[in-house]
Amino acid sequence: MKIGLGLPLQDPGVLLDWARRADTGPFASVGLGDRVVYDNPEPLVALAAVAAATTRIRVQTNVLLAPARETVLLAKQAATLDRISGGRFTLGLGIGPRPDDFTATGQDYHRRGRRLDDQLARLRELWAAGSAIGPAPTRAGGPELLFGGFSPQAIGRVARWGDGFISVSPADLTDQLFRAVEKTWQAAERPGTPRLVAQVNAVLGPPERVDRGLAAIAAYYRSLGPYAEKVLEDVLTTPDRLREAVATYERLGADEVVVYCWTTDVDQVDRIADAAG
């Protein structure tokens, strides 16, 4: 099983240091989440810089709010990043839970799921051979495509459009989601198996560093009410807890566990590598 690293959202200036160190370590990927109404870097722009600063590691969005974006430009940006990275790009997509991200971009929050379904058909058209809008992606049909979410609609998109699924849920719910993804994949008679990715939050180190990380997580999830409290409860703050979580998700069939850290201290890369690698 592979280990990925979620890059910190708070300071774009540290991303290349994190990525270069991850590129020389045991990690298979580095990822960035997506918000609009938040003080975070735009992930496609940031990951293009990360791709240029690395040689081996995959770059991925975990996950990009596709319905908040214009579809044709999204297709062009994703294909460009795919080409710049030499095919090392994974496009993780979701619909997001926060209305303000859609208000800011002039999109209808309540139609975001239907909009994503429409976008997926259009993205495939734009990435097809012979499309007038280039560049052509390195892989026929577009970059590797993963979906995040909790609903049956999100799970159905994996079998219809995607290559796999990203779970940001506790182990018991992740088990249910993984099994549902596999079932719909088989029902759709897709060849092979879906790629299954689990995502966890971790902050390792001395108490003051852990406190900073927990504060950053609380700020990011504050608008989601009780869900934010559950996220904080599940943050992994010791190497033993992180190792145990990785082993649990491996037993559930995860192909990769992405460990998101919430401090900008670059030594977190080595701490996470030692604990989970």
N, C-alpha and C positions, 0 to 999 in steps of 0.2 A: 504494500500500500504506500502511496505517495503522501508527502506532507507539503502543503502550501503555506504561504505567509501572507497575511493581510497587512497591507501597508497602512501606517497611521494617517489619519485624516487632517490632523490639526495644523501641519506645517508643510507646505509643498517643498520647502527648501531642504528637507531631510530625505526626500524620497529616493534620490539617486544614491545616496550613501547606503540606505537600507537595501536598495535593489542590488547594488554591486556586491555587498556583503552576502546577501542571499544567493546571488549567482555563483559564488564560490563555495557554498555550503550544501547541505543535503536537500534543499527545498526544490520542489518540482515547478512551483509557480509563485508569482506574486500577484496580488489582487487589490482592487480598490472598489469601495462602494460608491453610491451615487446619491446625492441630494442636490436640490436646486436652492432652496431657502435654508442655507447653512453655510458656515465658513469652511468649506472643504474644496480641494482642487477638482476641476472638471476631469473625470476619469479618462476619457479618450485622449485628451491632450497630454495629461500626465503620463499615461502609459506609453504614449509614443516616445516621450523622453526616456522613460525607463527601458523601453525596447532598444533604443539607441545606445544606452549605457551598459547593456548586458549582452551576453552571447548565447547563453544556454537556456535560461529559465523561461517558462511561459509567462505571458502577461494576460490577465483576465479581469473582467468586470464582475463584481459580486454584490449586487446585480445592477445593471443599468436600467433607468426608468424610461424605457422605450416610448411609452405613450405620451410622455412629456416632450418628445422631440419630433421634429419634422422628418418624415420617413426617407425621402430621397437623400437628404444630407446625411442622415444616419447611415444609410447604406454605403455612401461614398466614404464617410469617415471610417467606418468599420473595415471596409476593404482596403483603404489606405494603410491603416494600422496593421492589418494582416500582412500586407506586402512589406511594409517597413520592418516588421519583426521577422520576416522570413517564414511566415506560417506559424509563429509562436503565439498567436492571439486566440483567446477563447472569449466569446461574447456571451456573458451571462445576462439574462433579461428578466425583468419582473415588472409589476405594476405599481408597487409602493403603497404604503398605508396612509400617507399624509396629504390632506387636501391642498395645503399651501404650495407644494411643489407644482401642482397643476394649475392653480390660480395664477401663479407667477408666470407660467408659460402660455397662458390663454387656452388651456385644454380643459375638457369636462372631466372632473374627477370621477363622476358616476359612470362614465362610459369608457373608462380607461382599459378595462378588460376587453371589450368589443373592439376598441381602437387597436389594441395590440394584435388581436387576431387578424384584423385587416392589414396591419403593417407587415405581419409575417409573410403573407402571400405576396405583398409588394416587394419585400426585401428579397425573396427568392427570385422574383422576376428581374430585379435590378442586378443581382449577382450572377445571373445565368450567362452562359457563353453568348457573345454577340450583343450584349446590352450596350446601348449608346452611352451609358453613364459608367465610366470606369473610375479607378483601375479594376481589372478583373482580380478577384481574390485568388490566393494561391491554391485553394481547393475548390473543385467544382461544386457549385451550389452555395458557396460562402464559407466563412470561418466556422469553427466548432461552436455549436449553439447549445447553451444550457439554460434551464429555466428554474427560477426560485418561486416559492409560494406555498400555500397550504390547501388551496381549494381543488376540487375535482377538475375545474377548468385548467388550472396550472399544470396538473398532472397530465391531463389530456394533451396539452401542447407539446409535451416531451415526445410522445409517440407520433404526433402528427407532423411536427416541424423540427424537432431537436435531436441532440445527441446525448443528452443526459439531464440530470436534476441536481440542484443545490438545496440542501436542507439546512435551515438555521434554527432547528428545533432541538429540544432535549432528546435524549436517546430513545425513550419509549415512543414518542411521536415520530421521530425520524424512522424508526423501524416500520411503523405503519405506512409512512409516506413512501419509503423505498419499495416496500412490497406492492403498494398500489401502482407505482411507476412501472415496475417489472410486469405486473399483470396487464396493464394497458398496452405496454410495449408488445407483449406476446399476442394480445388480442388483435393488435394492428398488423400482426405478422411481419414485424420489422426483423431483419436479420441481426444476429449478434445479440448483444445486451446493452442497455443504457449505461452511460457513465454516471456513477453515483458519488456525489461530493457532500461531505458534511462540513459545517462551519462552526467554530467555537471561538469564544472570547477569552483571552488570557492576558494577565499582567504578572510578570515575575520580578522578584528582586526585593530590596529592602522595603519596609512598611511605607515610607514616604512616597516611594515610586508607585507602589500598589495603590495608595490613596489617590495619587494624581490620575492614575488610569481609571479608577472607579468613578472619579469625578467627571472625567471626560465621557465615560459611558453613560452616566446619569444625565449629562447635558444633552447628549445625542438622542436619547430615547425618552426624554422627559415628557414630550407631548403625547406619548402613547399610553399614559396612565398606568393601570395595573400591570400591563405587559412590561413596562420599564422595570418594575420591582422584580419581576421574575427573571429578567435578563441579568440584573445585578446579582441576584442569588446564584446564578449559574456561572458567573465569571470564575475562571480557573486561576488561582493565585499561588499555587505551589507546583513545583516540578512533578511531584507524585500525582497530584490531581490531574495534571495535563497528560501524563503518561497513561493514567487509568482511562481518561476520556478517549484518547487515541485508540487504545486497545479495545474499548467498547465499540466504537464506530467501525473498527476493522472487523469485529465479529459480526456486525450488522451488514457487512458487505460493502462498505465504503471503498471506493477506489482511491479516494484522496480525502484528507482532512485539512482544511484551511484554518490556520490559527491566526486570528485577528488580535493585534496588540493595540493598546490605546494610550501608549506614551510615545514620545518622540525619541527617547533614548535609544541610540542605535545598538547598545549592548543587548537589548532585548532579542535581537536576531540570534546572537550566540546562545543566550539563555534558552530560547525556545528550541534551537537546534539541538542543544545538549539534552533537553528534556523529552523532545518528541521525535527527533531524527533517528 
